[in-house]
Amino acid sequence: MIFVPAVQPVVPTTPSAWCFAFVEGKLLMPEVEPGDLAPAPWPVLEALADASHYLGRLDAVDCWALLLSSVPPGWRPTPLRAAMMRLPEPLMVLAGRAAQVLEWDRAHRYCGVCGTPTALHESDRARVCPACAHVAYPRLSPAMMVLVWRERELLLARSARFVPGVYSALAGFVEAGESLEDCVHREVDEEVGVRVADLRYFGSQSWPFPHSLMVAYTAQWVSGEVTPHPTEIEDARWFPLDALPAIPPRFSIAGHLIRDTVQALASKG
């Protein structure tokens, strides 16, 4: 499926559309099985929306982000993370995009400089202050993720907010004036007290909780004993490739990073 992003719809709009509608932060899912998902009649949901933002077209079908105040018949509110795990990848990505656009719109109704109510820009994804001309684009918070390895072991950690028993790669937000590579070295040192080298870019993923861009790396352990940060890390340890704990599912980049690295290290013999 091919997605073409846009801010303004092409006229005429398609009679049915992929509608990513949210009520109190939860995505509305039709009361059908995921395999039966199909574009919804556009006028039906649009008429109920308190706010609507055009996203673009997926295989020539319009896509919209909608904010509703109540759940209409035939739909059920679903936590976004749970919904993303069930949706096909193109719809999963668009659901995340819709959530971020609606959160940006909610958080920038007033100018952050002078407090004046803002207005939507005519052609860009932005809100503009009519008083001081300050422009607010959707916020993006870059964060790094790094999977540290040595020989046939992976360094995995967990925080108290994780699902019980689940371990993942290390991660942290990039600070002002810091490169992604600087962030990797700082976070690894702060969170587990080891030093790494040979950083290799793995991939990136938009992560709508609420507006992160996860940039993933692998890195080779150089020195240091694992010492978990007392307030950020509940547990961290080395795991053999053939004895890993529970790890994130593949819908997240962490799930891909860990599984693909295991396969790559195992293939070295």
VOPAGU-2260 file (C-alpha; in pm, 1 decimal, decimal comma):
REM VOPAGU-2260
SITE   aa  ch    i         X         Y         Z
SITE  MET   A    0       0,0       0,0       0,0
SITE  ILE   A    1     134,6     342,6     -99,6
SITE  PHE   A    2      77,8     645,8     121,7
SITE  VAL   A    3     110,9     999,4     -16,0
SITE  PRO   A    4     111,1    1257,3     267,5
SITE  ALA   A    5     -64,0    1591,7     228,1
SITE  VAL   A    6    -205,1    1874,1     437,6
SITE  GLN   A    7    -501,7    1968,6     217,3
SITE  PRO   A    8    -731,9    1714,0      46,6
SITE  VAL   A    9    -757,2    1681,9    -327,3
SITE  VAL   A   10   -1099,6    1780,4    -459,4
SITE  PRO   A   11   -1317,5    1583,5    -489,4
SITE  THR   A   12   -1249,1    1382,9    -174,9
SITE  THR   A   13   -1311,6    1010,5    -177,0
SITE  PRO   A   14   -1659,2     909,8     -49,2
SITE  SER   A   15   -1503,5     662,5     192,9
SITE  ALA   A   16   -1188,3     725,9     392,8
SITE  TRP   A   17    -952,2     573,5     644,4
SITE  CYS   A   18   -1072,0     752,8     957,8
SITE  PHE   A   19    -837,2     750,9    1256,4
SITE  ALA   A   20   -1077,3     885,3    1515,3
SITE  PHE   A   21    -986,6     935,1    1880,9
SITE  VAL   A   22   -1194,5     981,2    2194,2
SITE  GLU   A   23   -1005,8    1077,0    2512,1
SITE  GLY   A   24    -678,5     954,7    2363,7
SITE  LYS   A   25    -810,9     616,5    2250,9
SITE  LEU   A   26    -841,2     507,3    1888,7
SITE  LEU   A   27   -1187,8     409,0    1770,9
SITE  MET   A   28   -1189,3      63,0    1615,9
SITE  PRO   A   29   -1492,1     -69,0    1424,9
SITE  GLU   A   30   -1668,8    -357,0    1592,5
SITE  VAL   A   31   -1542,1    -606,9    1333,3
SITE  GLU   A   32   -1245,0    -837,6    1314,0
SITE  PRO   A   33    -918,4    -668,1    1201,2
SITE  GLY   A   34    -921,6    -871,8     880,2
SITE  ASP   A   35   -1249,2    -702,5     784,8
SITE  LEU   A   36   -1118,7    -347,6     818,1
SITE  ALA   A   37   -1216,2    -119,8     531,6
SITE  PRO   A   38   -1244,2     255,2     469,8
SITE  ALA   A   39   -1545,6     404,2     646,8
SITE  PRO   A   40   -1811,6     630,4     489,6
SITE  TRP   A   41   -1642,9     969,6     529,9
SITE  PRO   A   42   -1945,7    1196,7     589,6
SITE  VAL   A   43   -2066,7     982,5     881,7
SITE  LEU   A   44   -1766,6    1032,2    1112,0
SITE  GLU   A   45   -1666,1    1377,3     985,0
SITE  ALA   A   46   -2003,8    1515,7    1091,9
SITE  LEU   A   47   -1935,4    1399,8    1449,2
SITE  ALA   A   48   -1580,3    1534,9    1472,6
SITE  ASP   A   49   -1479,2    1827,4    1692,8
SITE  ALA   A   50   -1157,2    1857,1    1490,7
SITE  SER   A   51   -1035,8    1700,6    1167,3
SITE  HIS   A   52    -695,1    1696,5     998,6
SITE  TYR   A   53    -622,4    1560,5     654,9
SITE  LEU   A   54    -327,6    1317,9     643,0
SITE  GLY   A   55    -302,7    1221,4     275,1
SITE  ARG   A   56    -404,9     925,1      60,2
SITE  LEU   A   57    -340,7     555,6     111,4
SITE  ASP   A   58    -378,1     373,7    -220,8
SITE  ALA   A   59    -584,1     667,8    -352,6
SITE  VAL   A   60    -817,1     667,4     -48,0
SITE  ASP   A   61    -830,6     976,7     174,3
SITE  CYS   A   62    -702,5     948,4     531,8
SITE  TRP   A   63    -816,0    1170,1     819,3
SITE  ALA   A   64    -731,8    1222,4    1185,2
SITE  LEU   A   65   -1047,5    1300,9    1381,9
SITE  LEU   A   66   -1116,5    1409,8    1737,8
SITE  LEU   A   67   -1457,1    1309,4    1876,4
SITE  SER   A   68   -1613,9    1383,2    2213,1
SITE  SER   A   69   -1808,4    1056,9    2235,1
SITE  VAL   A   70   -1806,2     707,1    2089,2
SITE  PRO   A   71   -2055,6     660,4    1804,1
SITE  PRO   A   72   -2249,2     333,8    1760,5
SITE  GLY   A   73   -2054,3      55,3    1592,8
SITE  TRP   A   74   -1715,8     168,5    1728,2
SITE  ARG   A   75   -1514,0      88,3    2040,2
SITE  PRO   A   76   -1231,3     290,6    2202,5
SITE  THR   A   77    -899,2     103,5    2211,5
SITE  PRO   A   78    -567,8     210,7    2368,8
SITE  LEU   A   79    -340,4     316,9    2084,8
SITE  ARG   A   80     -60,3      73,3    2166,7
SITE  ALA   A   81    -302,7    -221,4    2167,8
SITE  ALA   A   82    -463,4    -104,0    1843,7
SITE  MET   A   83    -126,6     -65,1    1669,4
SITE  MET   A   84     -35,9    -424,0    1756,5
SITE  ARG   A   85    -347,0    -547,3    1573,7
SITE  LEU   A   86    -347,0    -324,4    1266,8
SITE  PRO   A   87    -170,9    -402,1     936,9
SITE  GLU   A   88     155,9    -206,9     912,6
SITE  PRO   A   89      33,8      74,6     680,5
SITE  LEU   A   90    -264,3     143,3     906,6
SITE  MET   A   91     -50,1     108,2    1219,9
SITE  VAL   A   92     184,2     380,0    1094,0
SITE  LEU   A   93    -103,7     609,3     999,1
SITE  ALA   A   94    -271,6     560,7    1336,9
SITE  GLY   A   95      49,0     681,4    1499,5
SITE  ARG   A   96      67,4     977,8    1263,0
SITE  ALA   A   97    -293,2    1070,8    1339,0
SITE  ALA   A   98    -234,9    1054,3    1714,4
SITE  GLN   A   99      65,0    1286,6    1688,6
SITE  VAL   A  100    -117,6    1538,6    1470,3
SITE  LEU   A  101    -411,6    1554,1    1710,4
SITE  GLU   A  102    -181,3    1589,0    2012,3
SITE  TRP   A  103       8,5    1871,2    1840,8
SITE  ASP   A  104    -320,1    2046,3    1758,8
SITE  ARG   A  105    -442,2    2011,5    2118,5
SITE  ALA   A  106    -118,4    2141,3    2270,4
SITE  HIS   A  107     -83,2    2446,4    2043,4
SITE  ARG   A  108    -427,9    2605,4    2050,1
SITE  TYR   A  109    -264,7    2905,1    2218,7
SITE  CYS   A  110      59,8    3076,7    2127,2
SITE  GLY   A  111     350,0    2970,1    2345,4
SITE  VAL   A  112     504,0    3316,8    2311,8
SITE  CYS   A  113     217,9    3557,0    2380,9
SITE  GLY   A  114     -83,8    3340,6    2470,2
SITE  THR   A  115    -305,0    3446,4    2178,1
SITE  PRO   A  116    -536,5    3179,9    2028,6
SITE  THR   A  117    -371,0    3034,7    1718,8
SITE  ALA   A  118    -512,7    2949,9    1376,0
SITE  LEU   A  119    -431,6    2670,7    1133,7
SITE  HIS   A  120    -187,2    2760,9     858,2
SITE  GLU   A  121    -345,7    2762,1     512,9
SITE  SER   A  122     -95,2    2531,3     344,6
SITE  ASP   A  123     143,7    2388,2     606,3
SITE  ARG   A  124      95,6    2155,2     900,6
SITE  ALA   A  125     130,7    2439,9    1147,2
SITE  ARG   A  126     -58,5    2673,6    1379,9
SITE  VAL   A  127       9,1    3046,3    1350,0
SITE  CYS   A  128     -31,5    3321,8    1604,8
SITE  PRO   A  129    -220,0    3617,2    1450,5
SITE  ALA   A  130     -66,7    3855,3    1704,6
SITE  CYS   A  131     306,3    3783,0    1698,9
SITE  ALA   A  132     330,3    3552,7    1392,4
SITE  HIS   A  133     488,8    3269,5    1591,5
SITE  VAL   A  134     454,4    2941,5    1398,9
SITE  ALA   A  135     417,8    2608,3    1580,9
SITE  TYR   A  136     488,4    2294,9    1379,2
SITE  PRO   A  137     421,7    1942,5    1508,8
SITE  ARG   A  138     672,0    1865,4    1781,5
SITE  LEU   A  139     921,9    1583,7    1733,1
SITE  SER   A  140    1137,9    1448,1    2016,2
SITE  PRO   A  141    1441,1    1250,7    1889,2
SITE  ALA   A  142    1549,4     957,1    2103,3
SITE  MET   A  143    1817,7     696,7    2059,6
SITE  MET   A  144    1795,2     323,2    2120,4
SITE  VAL   A  145    2104,0     103,1    2138,0
SITE  LEU   A  146    2150,4    -270,2    2166,9
SITE  VAL   A  147    2489,0    -345,5    2323,3
SITE  TRP   A  148    2652,0    -680,2    2241,9
SITE  ARG   A  149    2967,0    -877,7    2317,8
SITE  GLU   A  150    3053,8   -1211,1    2158,3
SITE  ARG   A  151    2727,8   -1411,5    2187,7
SITE  GLU   A  152    2555,5   -1201,9    2454,3
SITE  LEU   A  153    2319,1    -903,3    2455,4
SITE  LEU   A  154    2289,2    -637,8    2724,8
SITE  LEU   A  155    1919,0    -592,3    2800,3
SITE  ALA   A  156    1750,6    -385,7    3067,4
SITE  ARG   A  157    1409,4    -304,3    3206,5
SITE  SER   A  158    1253,2     -15,1    3393,6
SITE  ALA   A  159     974,3     -37,0    3646,4
SITE  ARG   A  160     720,3      90,9    3390,4
SITE  PHE   A  161     778,7    -207,3    3157,5
SITE  VAL   A  162     540,4    -501,2    3138,4
SITE  PRO   A  163     657,2    -747,3    3408,1
SITE  GLY   A  164     932,6    -975,1    3282,4
SITE  VAL   A  165     999,3    -781,4    2960,6
SITE  TYR   A  166    1352,6    -657,0    2883,2
SITE  SER   A  167    1460,1    -429,6    2600,0
SITE  ALA   A  168    1748,2    -230,3    2454,2
SITE  LEU   A  169    1868,4      87,7    2625,1
SITE  ALA   A  170    1703,8     413,5    2518,7
SITE  GLY   A  171    1699,1     782,2    2601,7
SITE  PHE   A  172    1611,6    1126,4    2467,4
SITE  VAL   A  173    1862,2    1345,1    2288,6
SITE  GLU   A  174    1954,7    1657,4    2482,2
SITE  ALA   A  175    1997,8    2007,5    2339,6
SITE  GLY   A  176    2329,5    2046,6    2157,9
SITE  GLU   A  177    2388,0    1670,9    2148,2
SITE  SER   A  178    2432,1    1440,7    1848,0
SITE  LEU   A  179    2266,1    1101,3    1833,3
SITE  GLU   A  180    2606,3     935,8    1876,1
SITE  ASP   A  181    2685,9    1151,7    2178,6
SITE  CYS   A  182    2349,4    1053,8    2324,3
SITE  VAL   A  183    2425,0     682,9    2280,4
SITE  HIS   A  184    2753,2     705,5    2471,3
SITE  ARG   A  185    2605,6     925,1    2746,4
SITE  GLU   A  186    2293,1     715,5    2802,1
SITE  VAL   A  187    2481,6     384,7    2805,4
SITE  ASP   A  188    2723,9     522,4    3062,5
SITE  GLU   A  189    2447,0     676,2    3274,8
SITE  GLU   A  190    2206,9     382,0    3263,0
SITE  VAL   A  191    2439,3      82,4    3298,1
SITE  GLY   A  192    2792,4     218,3    3348,2
SITE  VAL   A  193    2964,6      57,1    3049,2
SITE  ARG   A  194    3147,6     196,4    2748,0
SITE  VAL   A  195    3082,6     103,1    2387,6
SITE  ALA   A  196    3228,1     145,4    2038,5
SITE  ASP   A  197    3153,4      50,2    1678,0
SITE  LEU   A  198    2811,2     215,7    1661,8
SITE  ARG   A  199    2606,2      85,8    1368,3
SITE  TYR   A  200    2283,3     248,3    1253,3
SITE  PHE   A  201    1994,5      -0,2    1245,6
SITE  GLY   A  202    1682,1     200,3    1160,2
SITE  SER   A  203    1422,2     445,2    1288,8
SITE  GLN   A  204    1056,2     447,9    1383,4
SITE  SER   A  205     802,5     716,9    1458,8
SITE  TRP   A  206     673,9     644,4    1809,1
SITE  PRO   A  207     351,7     829,8    1898,4
SITE  PHE   A  208     383,5     819,9    2278,9
SITE  PRO   A  209     342,3    1107,0    2243,5
SITE  HIS   A  210     574,3    1233,0    1965,4
SITE  SER   A  211     909,6    1055,9    1957,0
SITE  LEU   A  212    1137,6     956,0    1672,3
SITE  MET   A  213    1329,4     644,9    1778,6
SITE  VAL   A  214    1670,1     605,4    1610,6
SITE  ALA   A  215    1819,2     262,0    1675,6
SITE  TYR   A  216    2180,2     145,6    1682,9
SITE  THR   A  217    2386,8    -154,7    1777,1
SITE  ALA   A  218    2713,2    -105,9    1966,8
SITE  GLN   A  219    2992,0    -334,2    2084,1
SITE  TRP   A  220    3082,8    -346,9    2452,1
SITE  VAL   A  221    3435,0    -219,4    2527,2
SITE  SER   A  222    3469,8    -209,0    2904,6
SITE  GLY   A  223    3290,4    -174,5    3236,1
SITE  GLU   A  224    3073,3    -385,1    3464,0
SITE  VAL   A  225    2697,1    -351,5    3432,6
SITE  THR   A  226    2576,4    -117,5    3707,2
SITE  PRO   A  227    2206,7     -24,8    3668,4
SITE  HIS   A  228    2110,4     337,1    3734,8
SITE  PRO   A  229    1936,9     331,4    4076,9
SITE  THR   A  230    1626,5     526,7    3970,3
SITE  GLU   A  231    1595,6     464,9    3594,9
SITE  ILE   A  232    1682,6      95,6    3554,5
SITE  GLU   A  233    1515,2    -179,5    3756,1
SITE  ASP   A  234    1743,8    -452,6    3621,9
SITE  ALA   A  235    2011,0    -492,0    3352,3
SITE  ARG   A  236    2223,5    -792,3    3264,9
SITE  TRP   A  237    2391,5    -991,3    2990,6
SITE  PHE   A  238    2179,5   -1259,0    2823,7
SITE  PRO   A  239    2308,4   -1539,7    2598,6
SITE  LEU   A  240    2158,2   -1537,7    2248,9
SITE  ASP   A  241    1981,3   -1867,7    2316,8
SITE  ALA   A  242    1842,0   -1767,7    2657,5
SITE  LEU   A  243    1675,6   -1429,6    2610,6
SITE  PRO   A  244    1396,5   -1304,6    2839,2
SITE  ALA   A  245    1065,1   -1176,1    2710,6
SITE  ILE   A  246    1130,4    -890,8    2465,1
SITE  PRO   A  247     909,3    -629,6    2291,7
SITE  PRO   A  248     690,7    -745,7    2000,7
SITE  ARG   A  249     789,8    -680,5    1640,1
SITE  PHE   A  250     551,4    -389,7    1595,9
SITE  SER   A  251     811,6    -178,4    1779,9
SITE  ILE   A  252    1160,9    -108,9    1648,9
SITE  ALA   A  253    1299,3    -260,5    1970,4
SITE  GLY   A  254    1145,0    -594,9    1873,9
SITE  HIS   A  255    1305,0    -580,0    1528,6
SITE  LEU   A  256    1640,8    -460,0    1662,8
SITE  ILE   A  257    1679,1    -742,6    1913,5
SITE  ARG   A  258    1558,4   -1024,0    1686,9
SITE  ASP   A  259    1759,9    -910,9    1384,0
SITE  THR   A  260    2075,8    -869,3    1591,9
SITE  VAL   A  261    2034,3   -1215,7    1740,2
SITE  GLN   A  262    2007,2   -1358,2    1390,3
SITE  ALA   A  263    2312,6   -1164,5    1270,1
SITE  LEU   A  264    2531,7   -1266,8    1566,4
SITE  ALA   A  265    2415,3   -1628,6    1551,5
SITE  SER   A  266    2503,5   -1649,9    1182,4
SITE  LYS   A  267    2865,9   -1569,2    1263,0
SITE  GLY   A  268    2897,5   -1908,6    1426,0
